[in-house]
Amino acid sequence: MNTQDVIKLFDQYVIANYGRLPRVIDRGQGSYIYDTDGNKILDMFPGWAVSGIGHCHPKVVKAIQTQAGKLLHMDNTFYTELQGKLAKLLSERAFGGKSFFCNSGAEANEAALKLARIHTPKGKYKYITTLGGFHGRTFGAMAATAQPKKFENFQPVVPGFVYVPFNDIAALEKAFDDEVAAVMIEPIQGEGGINVASPEYMKAIRQLCDKNQAVMILDEVQTGMGRTGKWFGYQHYDVVPDIITLAKALGGGAAIGAMMAKPNVAASLVPGTHASTFGGNCLACAAGIAVIEAIEEENLLENAAKIGRYAADKLNALKSKHTIIDYVRGKGLMLGIQLKAAGADIVSKCLENGLRINCTQDIVLRFMPAMNVAKDEIDKAVDILDNVLNNIS
Ligand SMILES: *Cc1c(COP(=O)(O)O)cnc(C)c1O
């Protein structure tokens, strides 16, 4: 099938809820994807941060292939070694937590929202979330997402959510009352434009939650699994949350989500309170274990921090050449380039020139390469972006 044939299939049979670029991708390796017209594209936004260690990492591929011949899926009526092992690996890297497995970021957040209500004293039902945050598209996660254009057509949304400006401690203090069950934020707002939480803000959330018997939830769906140069975004701060949620890079391309909670909090999620049929799926857990092992064997946390600094420096150098760039921000390999004008045209011109990046909130280019990206791949990406910016006035 050629590109037009595939697009025709979509037009006729696939719900058109995504704005897609007119390319058919059929192969990926490391930081490259390949379309069916023979183009090789440098991918600086692999799988929307899902392919955190690059496309088709050999270790992940092998783990899935091996497991596929043994057991594809086992329901949670029984125990499986893989689910236990993955939970142990996660726990050892984050506050000795216990995990609940599901299949996506939104599901991980739904689990966290439910756990917060069941764990906190009776009568507590409110959730404080931040403007510009993003937590997913299911009803609870959508209500948690304080971006009116994402929920305005779906009223009434799930009640109980209170929105405050990000990084505003006074607003947070004001929003707190004894009905608040949880505060949920991203350590770095991703979809909201790579906005980094301040250390003071993180500390204030922790203190207010402690004082008010509320739980602190960090949505690490995008910041987790090493992207920022540490296993989890919260590890850049002097705080420990009660719950973190994970998905995206956790499975290296396999669909998996997880909610990890401190053991005393996790204990509230007793049989009958929550479940997921696919949660802890064998293939997904095998992939997750392989991802963690690959990150450690290949020193990818260090690489994300080091190459992240290198990329940020190069992008900052572009800023002095191109006035359309306002500033560059982020941590590790989670970088945002704030523009003074819309970025959609830049994204499509980059693609025409063999580079895939993303634009969010209309004016923030997201640059989130795989953690094993090479220096010369960063050089190439920045060169393409540089040329595109030269030709846009
Ligand atoms: C992508 C994302 C989600 C939603 O994940 P899905 O797998 O699409 O449900 C939630 N929170 C954050 C921070 C995300 O980046």
PDBQT file of the ligand as one rigid body, heavy atoms in Angstrom, charges set to zero:
ROOT
HETATM    1  C1  LIG A 401       0.837  11.593  28.337  1.00  0.00    +0.000 C 
HETATM    2  C2  LIG A 401       0.500  12.012  29.734  1.00  0.00    +0.000 A 
HETATM    3  C3  LIG A 401      -0.618  11.498  30.409  1.00  0.00    +0.000 A 
HETATM    4  C4  LIG A 401      -1.622  10.597  29.727  1.00  0.00    +0.000 C 
HETATM    5  O1  LIG A 401      -1.091   9.389  29.379  1.00  0.00    +0.000 OA
HETATM    6  P1  LIG A 401      -1.963   8.407  28.413  1.00  0.00    +0.000 P 
HETATM    7  O2  LIG A 401      -1.106   7.189  28.332  1.00  0.00    +0.000 OA
HETATM    8  O3  LIG A 401      -2.116   9.113  27.112  1.00  0.00    +0.000 OA
HETATM    9  O4  LIG A 401      -3.253   8.174  29.074  1.00  0.00    +0.000 OA
HETATM   10  C5  LIG A 401      -0.813  11.862  31.710  1.00  0.00    +0.000 A 
HETATM   11  N1  LIG A 401       0.030  12.691  32.347  1.00  0.00    +0.000 NA
HETATM   12  C6  LIG A 401       1.114  13.201  31.745  1.00  0.00    +0.000 A 
HETATM   13  C7  LIG A 401       2.021  14.090  32.499  1.00  0.00    +0.000 C 
HETATM   14  C8  LIG A 401       1.374  12.890  30.407  1.00  0.00    +0.000 A 
HETATM   15  O5  LIG A 401       2.438  13.435  29.790  1.00  0.00    +0.000 OA
ENDROOT
TORSDOF 0
